[in-house]
């Protein structure tokens, strides 16, 4: 939450566009990682299910960058191949 210091107005630039530097800065890496919420939609499961699978060590391998959770395409494909017969 943004809080105003005593006596000083907050300076928010709401007209500035929001820029995502990841695709240009990292090339094709955005195609190789899948965010948690996107994978949950693709698998048609709740986000909490993916968290539960991770705690039980039965879910796809994941990568944490800060507080963000991502899944690699290669790790996901291997996990799907291993669990195909279940």
C-alpha positions in Angstrom: 0.0 0.0 0.0 1.3 3.4 -0.9 1.4 5.8 2.1 1.8 9.5 2.0 4.6 11.0 4.2 3.5 13.8 6.4 3.1 17.1 4.5 4.4 15.7 1.2 2.1 14.8 -1.7 2.6 11.5 -3.5 4.0 11.7 -7.0 2.3 9.0 -9.2 2.8 9.1 -12.9 -0.3 7.3 -14.1 0.2 8.4 -17.8 3.4 6.4 -18.2 3.0 3.2 -20.1 3.8 -0.1 -18.3 6.6 -1.7 -20.2 7.6 -5.4 -19.9 11.3 -5.6 -20.7 11.5 -9.4 -20.5 10.8 -10.4 -24.2 13.4 -8.0 -25.6 16.0 -8.4 -22.8 15.9 -12.2 -22.6 15.1 -13.2 -26.2 13.1 -16.3 -26.4 13.1 -17.2 -22.7 9.4 -16.2 -22.3 8.5 -19.1 -24.6 10.3 -21.5 -22.4 8.8 -20.7 -19.0 5.2 -20.8 -18.0 3.8 -18.8 -15.0 2.0 -20.6 -12.2 -1.5 -19.2 -13.0 -1.1 -19.9 -16.8 -0.2 -23.6 -16.1 -3.1 -24.0 -13.7 -5.5 -22.8 -16.5 -3.9 -25.1 -19.1 -4.1 -28.1 -16.8 -7.6 -27.1 -15.7 -6.7 -27.3 -12.0 -6.7 -24.6 -9.2 -3.4 -22.8 -8.4 -3.6 -24.4 -4.9 -3.6 -27.8 -6.5 -0.2 -27.0 -8.1 1.1 -25.8 -4.7 -0.2 -29.1 -3.0 1.4 -31.2 -5.7 4.7 -29.4 -5.1 4.5 -30.0 -1.3 3.8 -33.7 -2.0 6.6 -33.8 -4.6 4.3 -35.2 -7.2 3.9 -32.1 -9.4 6.0 -30.8 -12.3 9.4 -29.3 -11.4 9.2 -25.6 -10.9 11.5 -22.6 -10.7 11.1 -19.7 -8.2 12.4 -16.3 -9.2 11.9 -14.1 -6.2 8.3 -14.7 -5.2 7.2 -15.7 -8.7 6.8 -19.4 -9.6 7.4 -20.6 -13.1 7.5 -24.0 -14.8 9.9 -24.8 -17.7 8.4 -26.2 -20.8 11.0 -29.1 -20.9 10.3 -30.0 -17.3 6.6 -30.0 -17.8 6.8 -32.2 -20.9 9.0 -34.7 -19.1 6.6 -34.7 -16.1 3.6 -35.3 -18.5 5.4 -38.2 -20.1 6.2 -39.8 -16.8 2.6 -39.5 -15.6 0.8 -40.3 -18.8 -0.3 -43.8 -17.6 -1.7 -42.6 -14.2 
